């Protein structure tokens, strides 16, 4: 059977693309992917064919947030890389059955203009709850080219339908299905550290680790959900990084002379979420997945490119009491964690708000079945 082409633009979008790809593969479809941001490791690890350049840009996909970020990407070859992406989309589209876009307006523009129709869109980033008016006129015009548009929340369906996108339908949020399963090997409870998949991680993880040292009396095992960034640039003053030789699960241990051990993990996020009492986060998708699984979050702003103060405040509007924002210092982070752990009322409200914002698991299968109806 001809494959379905998935076009996505971000690490979180890639993991959602993998969840959708697995659901489509279970229905008998082939899946091939062109990730427009980053190296597409999630697709590769899932066994899907990945096309186009596999390069990390300095902005991590947030080039339009500032002139400095845009210039850094341009100097690093963004223009030639993007042309190669476009060629890859057109090449795969020639033999594809349909195009599934997972992402925002840029992915929709590329997939919609260069991909193979019919076109389907999973809009997993924009949210009325955080932005109020998430979709521009241009984006809505592009959406009208799609056979189906799957927004991330029920309010999105009504909002889009009222503005001329009649093919919008809400079937749930596939973010909650984009979590790797399997046995982690380190018994809970965990203090989950989510530094994110962009360059912010190199700034935020050292602060998270120092906060974990301040929380040593709580009996929580610090576990870093690492998104696959190179470890060489990570500043680890006082910590020793030990490789375990594993590709999934615990790939490294971070050891401090005071006896603190933090486990650096790849994949198996569901096991981590189910075993975590609280998470410290400067991430996008992973934070929202944690909130959906009822894990309270302590977040703090970075200098970017992703988890700036504005981004953090937008995520707070989305997640409500599930996210507590603090200042970017180890002591403030540790204090925020203690506030959650010693307040059953805060924990209960965090679970309620997180699940209200994220919905229930199973959306990837529902979307795949809906898409299948149009391709039969």
TALIN-V381690 format. One record per pair of residues at least 24 apart in sequence whose C-alpha atoms are under 6 Angstrom apart, sorted by the first residue. I is the first residue (numbers start at 1). J is the second residue. If there is no record, write none. Layout:
# TALIN-V381690
i	j
I	J
I	J
This chain:
# TALIN-V381690
i	j
2	96
2	97
3	30
3	31
3	96
3	97
4	31
4	96
4	97
4	98
4	99
5	32
5	33
5	99
6	33
6	99
6	100
6	101
7	33
7	34
7	35
7	101
8	35
8	101
8	102
8	103
8	107
9	35
9	36
9	37
9	103
9	107
10	37
12	285
13	102
15	42
15	178
16	175
16	178
18	43
19	178
20	364
23	365
23	368
24	368
37	61
52	85
52	88
59	305
60	198
90	114
105	139
119	146
119	147
120	146
120	147
120	148
121	149
122	150
123	151
124	152
129	318
130	314
130	317
130	318
171	363
172	363
173	363
174	363
174	364
176	289
176	361
177	361
179	269
179	270
180	267
180	268
180	269
180	270
181	268
181	270
182	268
184	249
188	275
189	220
189	275
189	276
190	220
190	221
190	222
190	275
190	276
191	220
191	221
191	222
191	276
191	278
191	279
192	222
192	223
192	279
193	223
193	224
193	279
193	280
194	225
194	280
194	281
195	281
195	282
195	283
196	282
196	283
197	227
200	304
202	234
207	330
210	330
211	330
211	334
222	262
223	262
223	263
223	264
224	263
224	264
224	265
225	265
226	265
226	266
282	307
291	354
292	354
292	355
292	358
294	351
296	322
296	350
297	322
297	323
298	323
298	324
298	325
299	325
300	325
300	326
300	327
300	328
319	354
319	357
320	353
321	350
321	353
322	350
322	353
322	354
